[in-house]
Amino acid sequence: MRYIYENNHQQVIVADTNASIPNDGRFIWYDSSHPSDEDKGFLEQHFSLDKHKIEESIYTISRPQIDVDAHQQNKYFVLHTITNTDFSANPLSITAFQNSMVTVHENNIPVLDQVIEQLQSGKLKFDNESITLAILDNITNSYFKYVNDVEDTVFSFEYKNVNATGNNKLMDDVFDIRSEIIKLKRVLLPMQQMIDDVTEGNVLASSPKNRRLIKHIQNRLKRQNDTLAASESITEEIKDNNESYRSNKINNVMNVLTMISSIFFPLSLLTGWYGMNFSFMPELQWKYSYFVFIAIMAIITIWLILLFKKKKWF
């Protein structure tokens, strides 16, 4: 548990215990990372937090959401950051009260450290609305790292598709990036829906500056989701082009095999005919029968090749 507060000199302090917090502290931010049973009990008793809300902050069992009381005094958010290793969702809950706020999360979230640095440098007002908006702004901005990487990778695939359409490794990479796109969309789309709810409900909109920031975050998420949709569409086109290319190659091979079979069919008929071991076959005793037979086979082969060429089968 970290305690973030302003001292008497209006300096933002980060403490590991609440012993140094002034009794008349105007606003206190409680940040709980990997909460122990003792921390959970403290949050339940001191802030009357529901147990299921604490669990939502630790395990990915719910989508990003917002819950505001009738007077918009207490606000509850569930946000999702992205894990670097597998692009999975990393939940973070924010419970904002009038004079305090609580953030709960299982894993370390660098975005929170960035917000604390903004508070300490004086770039951010020390109140729940400003801090919540800053967290939202930093989280959604961090998505660009993953979205831009996906976009760059997809564009490189498109270039390779022109030069190496039959490359099996390319298709393996395409399917891998499509899997990453799906994982990212599972985080970004619900976040966009949650921000839409924030905008429609005029939550976190106490000033024109905050309303502009919410609109900016909304547009950013829309742009990120549009980029993922475009990347997914491009990979689908690459996959279709590759399948068409392979089908065309297979058709060409089948065409050649069909022509070869067509040429050898009459030749096989002749060899089968004269391969019958009957005693009375006049041609078998003829002096020039072998040479005539070879000539007939050559004439048939040349005639079929010319016929296929005339019909433009190859």
Summary of the structure (lengths in Angstrom):
residues: 314
radius of gyration: 35.9
end to end distance: 76.1
largest distance: 124.4
contacts: 876
relative contact order: 0.08
helix: 61%
strand: 13%
